């Protein structure tokens, strides 16, 4: 997907996300994007669109780099070392993958709303 996508489309695409795991140390300066991503995915519009969505936040006290993991309805997992990304870049990759799932569902005559 290129260019800007609308709020309605991103809300629809988040239906393909089954689980989000975010791990970070709040005292580590590398966690800015993980914390921003956590704030964005906790938006009520995503929870309304996808009531089965699980968002797990793991606050750690270790020096491990921050990590974000998205699990999709088809079982695929996308993992990010979030210190190397900004939140919008991670979400952009998630939306790209979810869009490909949306196309697959449409071509197969299925709907994510039937899940």
SULWORA-V126509 format. One record per residue. RES is the residue in three letters. PSI is psi as a letter, one per 40 degrees, with the letter a starting at -180 (999 if undefined). NEAR is the number of other C-alpha atoms within 12 Angstrom. Layout:
BEGIN
<<RES | PSI | NEAR> <RES | PSI | NEAR>>
END
This chain:
BEGIN
<<UNK | h | 19> <UNK | i | 10> <UNK | a | 8> <UNK | h | 13> <UNK | i | 18> <UNK | i | 14> <UNK | d | 15> <UNK | d | 14> <UNK | d | 21> <UNK | d | 32> <UNK | d | 28> <UNK | d | 26> <UNK | d | 37> <UNK | e | 45> <UNK | d | 38> <UNK | e | 43> <UNK | h | 41> <UNK | d | 32> <UNK | i | 33> <UNK | h | 36> <UNK | h | 32> <UNK | h | 38> <UNK | h | 36> <UNK | i | 34> <UNK | h | 24> <UNK | e | 24> <UNK | e | 17> <UNK | h | 21> <UNK | e | 17> <UNK | e | 24> <UNK | e | 31> <UNK | d | 27> <UNK | d | 32> <UNK | d | 41> <UNK | d | 33> <UNK | d | 27> <UNK | d | 36> <UNK | d | 33> <UNK | d | 18> <UNK | d | 24> <UNK | e | 37> <UNK | e | 27> <UNK | h | 20> <UNK | d | 15> <UNK | d | 21> <UNK | d | 30> <UNK | d | 22> <UNK | d | 16> <UNK | d | 26> <UNK | g | 30> <UNK | e | 20> <UNK | e | 20> <UNK | h | 27> <UNK | h | 25> <UNK | h | 28> <UNK | h | 21> <UNK | h | 25> <UNK | h | 21> <UNK | h | 23> <UNK | i | 18> <UNK | f | 14> <UNK | i | 14> <UNK | e | 17> <UNK | i | 20> <UNK | i | 27> <UNK | i | 37> <UNK | i | 36> <UNK | h | 38> <UNK | h | 33> <UNK | h | 37> <UNK | h | 28> <UNK | i | 32> <UNK | d | 28> <UNK | e | 22> <UNK | e | 14> <UNK | i | 18> <UNK | h | 22> <UNK | h | 29> <UNK | h | 25> <UNK | h | 29> <UNK | g | 26> <UNK | e | 33> <UNK | e | 27> <UNK | e | 19> <UNK | i | 25> <UNK | i | 23> <UNK | d | 28> <UNK | d | 23> <UNK | d | 20> <UNK | d | 31> <UNK | d | 36> <UNK | d | 25> <UNK | d | 26> <UNK | d | 37> <UNK | d | 33> <UNK | d | 26> <UNK | d | 29> <UNK | d | 35> <UNK | d | 29> <UNK | d | 19> <UNK | d | 28> <UNK | d | 29> <UNK | d | 19> <UNK | d | 17> <UNK | d | 21> <UNK | d | 14> <UNK | d | 11> <UNK | e | 11> <UNK | e | 12> <UNK | i | 14> <UNK | h | 18> <UNK | d | 27> <UNK | e | 19> <UNK | e | 10> <UNK | 999 | 14>>
END
